[in-house]
Amino acid sequence: MGKLDNKVAFVTGAARGQGRAHCVKMARDGADIIAIDICEQIDTVPYDLATWEDLEETARLVEKEGRRVVIRKADVRDRASIERAVKDGIAELGRLDIVVPNAGIWSSATFVEMQDDMFKDMIDVQMMGPYNVCKATVPHLIEQGSGGSIVILASTAANKGFLNQVHYNMGKTAVVGLMRSLAQELAQHFIRVNTVNPSSTNTTMIQNPAIWGAFAPGVENPTADDFGHLFERMNLLPIPWMEAEDTANAVAFLASDEARYITGVELPVDAGFLAKLPG
């Protein structure tokens, strides 16, 4: 028996990284999965985003766990595409129990140098994305009448601002506010709402030349080896970053009945980043 048996989970940004890890972990725990991803590039993102082939690989890994999966190309900035994916998934899998707004992007610039298109893309994905996902899914959870769990992927950036990422900090802080309001409003329906706030996680979002260069300025052709030690200094536990599975374990816990009375909380998964004292 898995702790998510007979549940159906909807996950955004599911083609790789943390999104794929959520899908696979919840499938291993017994859930069927509705997995979506934009599967195309956003111009202001300085690294390659996931592809349709990546999303198909997520589906293969879910099916390897013996669970059903529905995949769709959908953009969290476009609520209509999210609504279609939700309806398609429910039509095929029969219900909806867990919602994981996970899709995210990274870019960097000083406040003075940041261009409006970079700012808008970030806010549309990081802030409006979870809002659109909740607007598309909450009515189904309420109508179903058997409760549910919404786990929004926030960030330690919502607790402690990051340099040259005002747009990222704003978006992640905003979704914590979304969580707090929804936890209040949806409690009467036994729908729990929480955030998981990871710090640096070993995915393409941090393992790319753009961020290596940002953290290792002046180094020609930088690699992860040139900046990992800087990340380790930020954590209480002596590691540079966590794996996507570490965040997925926390999401699956909050999605399960093991957390049936936990709502309205921010759960840091951060190797002690927030707890570390200055110096």
N, C-alpha and C positions, 0 to 999 in steps of 0.2 A: 504494500500500500504506500502510495506517495502522498505527501502532504498537500499536493494540488490536484489530486485525482478528481476527475469530472469537472474541472474548471477550464475556462477558455480565457486566454490572455491576449491582449492587443498591444503590440510593441512597435514603436516608431524608431527610425534609424536602425533597422534590424539587419541590414546587409552585412555588417562586420562590427568589430570592436565590441564595445559594451552592449550594444543592441543585440548582436548575435549571441553574446554570452548570456544575456537575460533569457533569450528564446530557448537556448539549449538547456540551461539550468532548470527553467520551469517545465520544459518537456520531460526532463529526467525525473522531475518531481510529480509528473502525471498530467500536466496541462496540455491541451491542444493550443495552437498558436495562430494568431492572425499577425503576419509580419509585413510591415511596409517600409519603403525607403524611397527617397527621391530618385536615386539611380541616375543622376546627371550632375554636372558641375554647376557650382555657383561662382560667378566671376570673381568675387572679392575674397574667396577662400584660396589661400596660397599653397594648397596641396590637393592631390587628387581625391575626390570623393568616391564613394562606393558605386559599383556598377550593378546592372541586372544579374550578371553572372555571380556576383558576390551574394546577392539576395537568394539566388537559386541554391548556392552552397549552404546558406543558413537553412533553407528548407530541407536540404538533404540531411543535414546534421540533426534536425528535429525529427525527421522520419526515422533516422537511425536509432533514435530513442524510443521508437514505437508509437509516436504520436502523430496526429493529423496536423496539417499546416495549410494555411491559405496565404499566398503572397500576392502583393499588389504594388505597383509603382504609384506612389502618391506623395504629394508635397505637403508638409505640415503648414506651409504658408497659405495653402488653398483648401479652405474648409470643405468645399464641395467634394474634392477628391478624397478627403478623409472620410466624409460621410458615406461615400460610395464604397470605400474599402470596408468600413465597419458593417454596412448592410450586407455586403457580399460575404464577409466572414461569418456573421451571425446566421445568414441563410444556409451556409454550408455546414457550420459546426454546431448550430443550434442554440447558442447562448453566449453571454459575455459576463465575465466575473472580475477580471483583472485588467487594469489599464496602466501602461507604462510609457508615458511621454518621455522618450529618451533622446530623440534626434537632437544633434548639436553640431556646431561648427566652431572653428577658431580662426581668428585673425588678430593682428596687432598693429597699433600705431599710437603715437602720443595723442593726447586730446587735441592739441593745436593742429596736428597734421592729419587727423582722421578725416577721411572723406565721407560725405553723407551717404553714398551708396554702401560703403562698408558698414556704417552704423545701422542703416536700415536693414540690410540683409541679416545682421546679427540679431537685431531686435525682433525681426519677423520670424526667425527660426527659434531663437531661445526663449522669447517671451510670448509672442503670438502663437507659436507652434503648440505649446502645452495648452494654451487657452482654447485654440481651435479643436484640439484633440478632446479636451474635456467637454466642450460644447457638443461634439459629435457623439460622445459615448455616454455621458451622464444620463440623458433621457432614457436610454436603453436599460441602464442599471436600475433606475428608479422603476420603470415599467415592469421589469422582470420581477422585482419585489423580493429578492433573496439576498440583499446586501451586495457587497463588493469591496474591492480595494483599488485605490488609485495611488501609484507610487511615481512621483515626478522626480526626474533626475535633475537636481540642482547642482551645487558645487560649493566647495569651501570658499569660492569667490563671493558667495552670498554672505559669508561671515567675516572675511578678511580680504580687502580689495587687492587686486593684482595690478602691478605697474603696466601702463600702456594698454590697458584693456577695459577702458571705461564702459564700452558697449557690452562686453561680456559680463562685467560685474553688474551692470544695470539689469540685464536680462535674467541672470541667475537670481538676483535679489528679488526681482518681481515675481518669479514663480513660487518663491517661498510665501509671498503674500497671497498668491492664488491658492496655495495649499491651505493656509490658515483660514481663509474665508470658506473654502469648500468643506473643510473639516467641520466647521460650525453648521453650515447649511445642510449637509448631507448626513449628519449623524442620525437624524430621525429616521432615515432609511437604512440605517446600519451599513452605510458606505463609508469606509475609513479612507482618509487621505493623509499621506505623509510625503516627505521628500527624503531622498538619499543624497548626501552631499559628499561626493568623492573629492579627493585631491588628485595629484598627478597619477594617471593610469596609463599603463603601457599599451597604447593604441596608436593608430596613425595620427590622431589629433596632436600627440606630442612627439611622435617618432617620424619627423619629416624635416627636410633641410631648412624650411622657413623658421621653425621654432628653434632648431639647433643654432642657427645663425643669430637669432634674437638673444639667446642665452650665452652664446660664445662669440661676442662681437670681436672682429679682427682676426678670427681664425679662418684660414682659407679652406674651403670644402669641409666644413665641420661635420662631425658624426655624433651619434649618441654618446660616445666615449668622451667627447669634449665638454659635455654639459651635465652628464648624469651625477657627477660628484656635487654639483651645485644644488641639484634637487635633493640629494641625500641630506645636505646640511639643513634643509628646511624641515625635516621630519624628526620626530622624537625617536621612532624606531629607525634603525640604521639601514634604510633601503631608499633608493632614489624614486621608485614608483611602485604602485601596486599592479596586479593583473586585473583584467576585465572580470575574471571569475570572482574576485573578491567583492566587487560591487554587486555582481549578479547574486551572490549568496545573500547579501543584505536585502536586495529587492525581493527575492523569493521568500525570505522570512516575513517581510512586511505584507506580502501578498497572501500569506497562508493564515490558517486559523490559529497557528502558534502565536500570532500577533493580533488576535481577534479583538483585544481591548486597547490596542495602540492606535491612536489617531492624533493628528495635529502636531506631529513631531518632525524635527530635522535630525536625521541619523547620519553623523559624520562617519565616513569610511576613509581615513586620511593618514594612517600610520603615525598619528599623533601630531600632525601638522598644526592643528588649532591649539593643542595643549602645550606646544613647545614654548618655553620662555625665551625672551630676546637674549641675544648674546651667544 
